[in-house]
Amino acid sequence: MVSLPSSGQHAHAMVTLRPIVAADAPAIAAAVDQSRHELRRWMPWAQGHYDIGSARAWIDASLATAAAGTGFQFVILDESEAIVGVVGLEDTSEHSDRAMIGYWVATPAAGRGVGRQAVDRAIAWARTQPRLHVLWAVVADVNAASRRVLEVNHFRLVATGSIDERGDVALIYELDLHLAGPDNHRG
Ligand SMILES: CC(C)(COP(=O)(O)OP(=O)(O)OC[C@H]1O[C@@H](n2cnc3c(N)ncnc32)[C@H](O)[C@@H]1OP(=O)(O)O)[C@@H](O)C(=O)NCCC(=O)NCCS
């Protein structure tokens, strides 16, 4: 588990990641429940019924993809080790050097740097995976917080997609894991 202090205006927030486990289901379900309003705007899975059973089923599927090496989900922990969100890398395979990053932060924990730090930690983990070279994300043009989280982590906008079923324009962001080290972008 990697734990680093945050910086700047978010100095009060510090997060760590750890791989998700089956016992996380109740806390995940509770975090989703606290965040329904915000999540359902952006995450299709949050629009319908969601309970501990839903969280269990999702964790089981995530553990299966981790065992197969095709996806890795992490819980985001705050200073007291409470679960405050999820960040994951999906659609990885031995035939591809790319992974899609996805994330959400529980609404009570939002707005204090958790999202940007969680993505930073996930990038650091991805850099330890020799076969991964590119992380990519799809985000609605009007999802300003998510775009900011990507941009502060040096993702760049590479494509504008079609209008989705919500009427939002889907934007594709990418990060080259080996060209985009912090030393190349800061200072
Ligand atoms: C997107 C999300 C993960 C951001 O998490 P967070 O912990 O609130 O983000 P942070 O506190 O790290 O803020 C990141 C940046 O976004 C900015 N931001 C936050 N809300 C914003 C808003 N509504 N409009 C514009 N910028 C916003 C913050 O000011 C911060 O920028 P700064 O560091 O320059 O001040 C969270 O809002 C979320 O879970 N949303 C619902 C799910 C979702 O959209 N997931 C991504 C799908 S692509």
The ligand as a Tripos MOL2 file, in Angstrom:
@<TRIPOS>MOLECULE
LIG
   48    50     1     0     0
SMALL
NO_CHARGES

@<TRIPOS>ATOM
      1 C1        -15.0180   13.1560  -10.3670 C.3       1 LIG1
      2 C2        -14.7410   12.8360   -8.9070 C.3       1 LIG1
      3 C3        -14.0800   11.4710   -8.7990 C.3       1 LIG1
      4 C4        -13.8090   13.9160   -8.3310 C.3       1 LIG1
      5 O1        -13.4370   13.5050   -7.0240 O.3       1 LIG1
      6 P1        -13.0410   14.6050   -5.9070 P.3       1 LIG1
      7 O2        -12.3970   13.8730   -4.7980 O.co2     1 LIG1
      8 O3        -14.2100   15.4410   -5.5960 O.co2     1 LIG1
      9 O4        -12.0050   15.4550   -6.7170 O.3       1 LIG1
     10 P2        -10.8710   16.4230   -6.1110 P.3       1 LIG1
     11 O5        -11.3040   16.9440   -4.7970 O.co2     1 LIG1
     12 O6         -9.5960   15.6620   -6.2050 O.co2     1 LIG1
     13 O7        -10.9440   17.6200   -7.1410 O.3       1 LIG1
     14 C5        -10.2690   17.5390   -8.3450 C.3       1 LIG1
     15 C6        -10.3390   18.8720   -9.0250 C.3       1 LIG1
     16 O8        -11.6540   19.0430   -9.6020 O.3       1 LIG1
     17 C7        -12.1320   20.3280   -9.2430 C.3       1 LIG1
     18 N1        -13.5640   20.2360   -9.1520 N.ar      1 LIG1
     19 C8        -14.2790   19.5410   -8.2600 C.ar      1 LIG1
     20 N2        -15.5830   19.6940   -8.5060 N.ar      1 LIG1
     21 C9        -15.6660   20.4990   -9.5900 C.ar      1 LIG1
     22 C10       -16.7440   21.0440  -10.3310 C.ar      1 LIG1
     23 N3        -18.0020   20.7120  -10.0390 N.pl3     1 LIG1
     24 N4        -16.4450   21.8500  -11.3830 N.ar      1 LIG1
     25 C11       -15.1850   22.1380  -11.6870 C.ar      1 LIG1
     26 N5        -14.1170   21.6490  -11.0360 N.ar      1 LIG1
     27 C12       -14.3750   20.8450   -9.9970 C.ar      1 LIG1
     28 C13       -11.5010   20.6100   -7.9090 C.3       1 LIG1
     29 O9        -11.4930   22.0070   -7.6480 O.3       1 LIG1
     30 C14       -10.1210   20.0500   -8.1120 C.3       1 LIG1
     31 O10        -9.3320   20.9290   -8.8550 O.3       1 LIG1
     32 P3         -8.1520   21.7660   -8.1350 P.3       1 LIG1
     33 O11        -7.2930   20.7340   -7.4750 O.co2     1 LIG1
     34 O12        -7.5080   22.4680   -9.2530 O.co2     1 LIG1
     35 O13        -8.8600   22.6240   -7.1520 O.co2     1 LIG1
     36 C15       -16.0610   12.8500   -8.0560 C.3       1 LIG1
     37 O14       -16.6800   14.1050   -8.2340 O.3       1 LIG1
     38 C16       -17.0180   11.7490   -8.4420 C.2       1 LIG1
     39 O15       -16.9170   10.6410   -7.9310 O.2       1 LIG1
     40 N6        -17.9930   12.0740   -9.3340 N.am      1 LIG1
     41 C17       -19.0080   11.0900   -9.7110 C.3       1 LIG1
     42 C18       -18.4610    9.9150  -10.4830 C.3       1 LIG1
     43 C19       -17.6620   10.3420  -11.7150 C.2       1 LIG1
     44 O16       -17.9810   11.3220  -12.3600 O.2       1 LIG1
     45 N7        -16.6240    9.5470  -12.0180 N.am      1 LIG1
     46 C20       -15.7910    9.7930  -13.1880 C.3       1 LIG1
     47 C21       -16.4900    9.3230  -14.4280 C.3       1 LIG1
     48 S1        -15.5100    9.6910  -15.8700 S.3       1 LIG1
@<TRIPOS>BOND
     1     1     2 1
     2     2     3 1
     3     2     4 1
     4     2    36 1
     5     4     5 1
     6     5     6 1
     7     6     7 2
     8     6     8 1
     9     6     9 1
    10     9    10 1
    11    10    11 2
    12    10    12 1
    13    10    13 1
    14    13    14 1
    15    14    15 1
    16    15    16 1
    17    15    30 1
    18    16    17 1
    19    17    18 1
    20    17    28 1
    21    18    19 ar
    22    18    27 ar
    23    19    20 ar
    24    20    21 ar
    25    21    22 ar
    26    21    27 ar
    27    22    23 1
    28    22    24 ar
    29    24    25 ar
    30    25    26 ar
    31    26    27 ar
    32    28    29 1
    33    28    30 1
    34    30    31 1
    35    31    32 1
    36    32    33 2
    37    32    34 1
    38    32    35 1
    39    36    37 1
    40    36    38 1
    41    38    39 2
    42    38    40 1
    43    40    41 1
    44    41    42 1
    45    42    43 1
    46    43    44 2
    47    43    45 1
    48    45    46 1
    49    46    47 1
    50    47    48 1
@<TRIPOS>SUBSTRUCTURE
     1 LIG1         1 GROUP 0 **** ****
